Amino acid sequence: MTSKIAVLLIALVLFQMVAVAGKQSAPMTDDTITDQVRLKLTSDPDVKGGALQVDVKSGVVTLSGSVELPKQRDKAEKIARKVKGVKSVVNKIEVKARVPGK
């Protein structure tokens, strides 16, 4: 009886190991990365990234557009780098001070 329980437990453990190994996460697609970067940029109170363009090709994120301050440019890049699946970031964001009255 004890040996049957031991065999059953071993089989259960092996089954669990196979199930966990099969759940390895699939690589992030460029579309998913684009959506995640845009979401994080837009929701950041410093960057306010709604006007920034995000392009992704093979996990390489290219940011473009303009911001008012250098710290916004730097933070946008930092945010993009933290998104899962991003291999590198090309930061083409320009810093353009806002002209009063416009």
C-alpha positions as a LaTeX table, in Angstrom:
\begin{tabular}{lrrr}
\hline
Residue & $x$ (\AA) & $y$ (\AA) & $z$ (\AA) \\
\hline
Met1 & 0.00 & 0.00 & 0.00 \\
Thr2 & 2.78 & 2.42 & 0.95 \\
Ser3 & 4.64 & 1.73 & $-2.29$ \\
Lys4 & 1.50 & 2.49 & $-4.32$ \\
Ile5 & 1.13 & 5.83 & $-2.54$ \\
Ala6 & 4.82 & 6.60 & $-3.13$ \\
Val7 & 4.50 & 5.79 & $-6.84$ \\
Leu8 & 1.36 & 7.92 & $-7.08$ \\
Leu9 & 3.10 & 10.86 & $-5.38$ \\
Ile10 & 6.12 & 10.58 & $-7.68$ \\
Ala11 & 3.84 & 10.47 & $-10.71$ \\
Leu12 & 1.98 & 13.53 & $-9.44$ \\
Val13 & 5.21 & 15.47 & $-8.89$ \\
Leu14 & 6.47 & 14.57 & $-12.38$ \\
Phe15 & 3.15 & 15.62 & $-13.89$ \\
Gln16 & 3.38 & 18.99 & $-12.11$ \\
Met17 & 6.94 & 19.52 & $-13.35$ \\
Val18 & 5.89 & 18.87 & $-16.93$ \\
Ala19 & 2.88 & 21.17 & $-16.59$ \\
Val20 & 5.03 & 24.02 & $-15.22$ \\
Ala21 & 7.67 & 23.53 & $-17.92$ \\
Gly22 & 4.96 & 23.74 & $-20.58$ \\
Lys23 & 3.78 & 27.10 & $-19.30$ \\
Gln24 & 6.95 & 28.94 & $-20.30$ \\
Ser25 & 5.82 & 32.35 & $-21.45$ \\
Ala26 & 5.82 & 32.94 & $-25.18$ \\
Pro27 & 7.97 & 35.77 & $-26.48$ \\
Met28 & 6.29 & 39.16 & $-26.53$ \\
Thr29 & 5.16 & 40.30 & $-29.96$ \\
Asp30 & 6.09 & 43.73 & $-31.30$ \\
Asp31 & 2.42 & 44.75 & $-31.17$ \\
Thr32 & 2.18 & 43.80 & $-27.50$ \\
Ile33 & 5.38 & 45.67 & $-26.69$ \\
Thr34 & 4.10 & 48.73 & $-28.57$ \\
Asp35 & 0.85 & 48.68 & $-26.61$ \\
Gln36 & 2.63 & 48.27 & $-23.27$ \\
Val37 & 5.12 & 51.09 & $-23.94$ \\
Arg38 & 2.36 & 53.46 & $-25.09$ \\
Leu39 & 0.24 & 52.63 & $-22.07$ \\
Lys40 & 3.09 & 53.26 & $-19.64$ \\
Leu41 & 4.19 & 56.49 & $-21.35$ \\
Thr42 & 0.66 & 57.87 & $-21.47$ \\
Ser43 & $-0.02$ & 57.07 & $-17.83$ \\
Asp44 & 3.20 & 58.61 & $-16.54$ \\
Pro45 & 2.52 & 62.05 & $-14.96$ \\
Asp46 & 5.97 & 63.42 & $-15.90$ \\
Val47 & 6.24 & 62.21 & $-19.47$ \\
Lys48 & 2.58 & 62.63 & $-20.51$ \\
Gly49 & 3.50 & 60.57 & $-23.55$ \\
Gly50 & 0.31 & 60.78 & $-25.57$ \\
Ala51 & 2.06 & 62.78 & $-28.31$ \\
Leu52 & 5.05 & 60.44 & $-28.57$ \\
Gln53 & 5.37 & 57.88 & $-31.35$ \\
Val54 & 6.38 & 54.33 & $-30.51$ \\
Asp55 & 7.64 & 51.92 & $-33.16$ \\
Val56 & 8.86 & 48.41 & $-32.40$ \\
Lys57 & 10.74 & 46.04 & $-34.66$ \\
Ser58 & 12.10 & 42.74 & $-33.32$ \\
Gly59 & 11.93 & 44.06 & $-29.76$ \\
Val60 & 13.83 & 47.28 & $-30.56$ \\
Val61 & 11.73 & 50.29 & $-29.50$ \\
Thr62 & 12.12 & 53.59 & $-31.33$ \\
Leu63 & 10.68 & 56.63 & $-29.56$ \\
Ser64 & 10.08 & 59.85 & $-31.48$ \\
Gly65 & 8.19 & 63.09 & $-31.09$ \\
Ser66 & 8.89 & 66.01 & $-28.80$ \\
Val67 & 8.74 & 66.91 & $-25.12$ \\
Glu68 & 9.33 & 70.15 & $-23.24$ \\
Leu69 & 12.08 & 69.04 & $-20.85$ \\
Pro70 & 15.19 & 66.83 & $-21.06$ \\
Lys71 & 14.04 & 64.90 & $-17.97$ \\
Gln72 & 10.86 & 63.90 & $-19.85$ \\
Arg73 & 12.97 & 62.56 & $-22.73$ \\
Asp74 & 15.17 & 60.58 & $-20.35$ \\
Lys75 & 12.25 & 59.20 & $-18.35$ \\
Ala76 & 10.43 & 58.08 & $-21.52$ \\
Glu77 & 13.46 & 56.04 & $-22.48$ \\
Lys78 & 13.74 & 54.57 & $-18.98$ \\
Ile79 & 10.06 & 53.60 & $-18.99$ \\
Ala80 & 10.36 & 51.91 & $-22.39$ \\
Arg81 & 13.44 & 49.94 & $-21.29$ \\
Lys82 & 11.52 & 48.44 & $-18.36$ \\
Val83 & 8.79 & 46.91 & $-20.54$ \\
Lys84 & 9.03 & 43.14 & $-20.83$ \\
Gly85 & 10.36 & 42.01 & $-24.20$ \\
Val86 & 12.23 & 45.24 & $-25.01$ \\
Lys87 & 15.75 & 44.48 & $-26.24$ \\
Ser88 & 16.90 & 48.08 & $-26.70$ \\
Val89 & 15.57 & 51.61 & $-27.09$ \\
Val90 & 16.42 & 54.17 & $-29.78$ \\
Asn91 & 15.50 & 57.57 & $-28.37$ \\
Lys92 & 14.77 & 60.12 & $-31.12$ \\
Ile93 & 12.65 & 62.35 & $-28.89$ \\
Glu94 & 13.42 & 66.05 & $-29.36$ \\
Val95 & 13.33 & 68.57 & $-26.55$ \\
Lys96 & 11.40 & 71.65 & $-27.63$ \\
Ala97 & 10.59 & 74.33 & $-25.11$ \\
Arg98 & 7.01 & 75.51 & $-25.24$ \\
Val99 & 6.59 & 78.95 & $-26.78$ \\
Pro100 & 4.36 & 81.18 & $-24.59$ \\
Gly101 & 1.05 & 82.02 & $-26.24$ \\
Lys102 & 0.92 & 78.95 & $-28.44$ \\
\hline
\end{tabular}
